[in-house]
Amino acid sequence: MLSRIDDEIGFMQKALGLHAQRQNLLAGNIANADTPNYKAVDIDFVKALREAGGAGQVTGLATTASGHMQPAGIDPTGARTQYRSALQPSVDNNTVDMDVERSQFIDNAVRYQFALDRVSSKFKTIEMAIRGQ
């Protein structure tokens, strides 16, 4: 039973980490909407979560000092960033589409909040079980 709870909480921890990473990427896209030659980036969330779900999987490189960095395109969560295809060509070669970025940002925020609520609910259930309520 304890292993099952630990697995579920571990899975939700990975999901929250991926949501946070994706939110940062989407915020960066929005911030660079007017930057010439900026290429919008995102992660394939479902694929990244599926890959992160493997038991004992090593994600990223070991960083033993604060100055160590991950290679480009790799995040410590194990998700690879990908360039987003431009839906409409722009004169300055910027691939950020604000409508797409806003909708993805909001969708990701709602999913993050759902995952957070689920973790909170799991801990409340465990607390009630411990108290015998």
VMD Tcl script that draws the C-alpha trace (Angstrom):
set ca {
  {0.00 0.00 0.00}
  {2.77 2.41 0.96}
  {4.60 1.67 -2.30}
  {1.48 2.50 -4.30}
  {1.07 5.84 -2.51}
  {4.76 6.61 -2.99}
  {4.51 5.78 -6.71}
  {1.50 8.04 -7.17}
  {3.07 10.96 -5.30}
  {6.32 10.46 -7.24}
  {4.39 10.51 -10.51}
  {2.59 13.71 -9.52}
  {5.92 15.27 -8.51}
  {7.26 14.56 -12.00}
  {4.09 15.94 -13.59}
  {4.31 19.14 -11.53}
  {7.97 19.54 -12.49}
  {7.17 19.14 -16.17}
  {4.27 21.59 -15.94}
  {6.57 24.13 -14.25}
  {9.23 23.65 -16.94}
  {6.65 24.04 -19.69}
  {5.24 27.18 -18.06}
  {8.72 28.72 -18.09}
  {9.17 27.87 -21.76}
  {5.79 29.32 -22.70}
  {6.44 32.47 -20.66}
  {9.77 32.83 -22.47}
  {8.00 32.53 -25.81}
  {5.53 35.25 -24.85}
  {8.32 37.49 -23.57}
  {10.19 37.13 -26.86}
  {7.21 37.66 -29.15}
  {8.83 40.76 -30.67}
  {12.41 39.46 -30.79}
  {13.63 39.06 -34.37}
  {14.64 35.48 -35.33}
  {13.37 34.05 -32.01}
  {12.15 30.47 -32.38}
  {9.28 29.42 -30.11}
  {9.99 26.31 -28.03}
  {7.83 23.81 -26.18}
  {7.95 20.24 -24.91}
  {5.83 17.26 -25.84}
  {4.30 16.98 -22.38}
  {2.72 13.54 -22.81}
  {5.91 12.02 -24.21}
  {8.05 13.66 -21.51}
  {5.75 12.42 -18.75}
  {5.69 8.93 -20.22}
  {9.51 8.90 -20.35}
  {9.80 10.33 -16.84}
  {7.50 7.61 -15.51}
  {10.18 4.92 -15.88}
  {11.43 3.62 -12.55}
  {15.02 4.45 -11.78}
  {15.47 6.41 -14.98}
  {18.35 8.88 -15.01}
  {17.21 12.27 -16.26}
  {19.83 14.72 -17.44}
  {23.45 14.73 -16.31}
  {24.65 14.65 -12.72}
  {25.51 18.13 -11.52}
  {27.84 18.03 -8.55}
  {28.70 21.74 -8.45}
  {26.60 24.87 -8.81}
  {28.48 25.87 -12.00}
  {27.59 22.69 -13.89}
  {25.10 23.11 -16.71}
  {22.92 20.74 -18.73}
  {23.54 20.38 -22.48}
  {21.30 22.51 -24.71}
  {17.84 21.06 -25.16}
  {17.93 18.91 -22.01}
  {16.28 19.81 -18.75}
  {16.91 18.03 -15.42}
  {13.34 16.71 -15.68}
  {14.42 14.79 -18.78}
  {12.16 16.67 -21.20}
  {13.62 17.77 -24.49}
  {12.71 21.18 -25.79}
  {11.51 21.33 -29.38}
  {11.03 24.23 -31.74}
  {7.41 25.01 -32.49}
  {6.50 25.22 -36.18}
  {5.34 28.62 -37.33}
  {1.69 28.73 -38.32}
  {2.12 31.99 -40.19}
  {5.37 33.29 -41.66}
  {6.64 36.56 -40.22}
  {8.89 39.19 -41.73}
  {11.41 39.03 -38.86}
  {11.51 35.17 -38.78}
  {9.98 35.05 -35.30}
  {7.86 31.89 -34.86}
  {5.88 33.03 -31.78}
  {2.12 33.07 -32.40}
  {0.62 34.91 -29.44}
  {-2.79 33.23 -29.76}
  {-1.18 29.78 -29.58}
  {1.14 30.77 -26.75}
  {-1.65 32.30 -24.64}
  {-3.92 29.29 -25.05}
  {-1.09 26.86 -24.26}
  {-0.05 28.96 -21.25}
  {-3.59 28.96 -19.82}
  {-4.12 25.26 -20.56}
  {-0.84 24.37 -18.84}
  {-1.68 26.56 -15.82}
  {-5.05 24.83 -15.38}
  {-3.44 21.39 -15.65}
  {-0.75 22.40 -13.13}
  {-3.42 23.53 -10.68}
  {-5.32 20.26 -11.17}
  {-2.18 18.23 -10.42}
  {-1.48 20.37 -7.36}
  {-5.05 19.88 -6.09}
  {-4.74 16.13 -6.63}
  {-1.53 15.95 -4.56}
  {-3.14 18.06 -1.84}
  {-6.19 15.78 -1.81}
  {-3.97 12.70 -1.54}
  {-2.18 14.14 1.50}
  {-5.50 15.10 3.13}
  {-6.74 11.54 2.60}
  {-3.58 10.13 4.18}
  {-3.89 12.53 7.11}
  {-7.53 11.50 7.67}
  {-6.51 7.83 7.59}
  {-3.77 8.41 10.13}
  {-6.14 10.31 12.46}
  {-8.75 7.58 12.06}
  {-11.50 9.84 10.73}
}
mol new
graphics top color blue
foreach p $ca { graphics top sphere $p radius 0.5 }
foreach p [lrange $ca 0 end-1] q [lrange $ca 1 end] { graphics top cylinder $p $q radius 0.2 }
display resetview
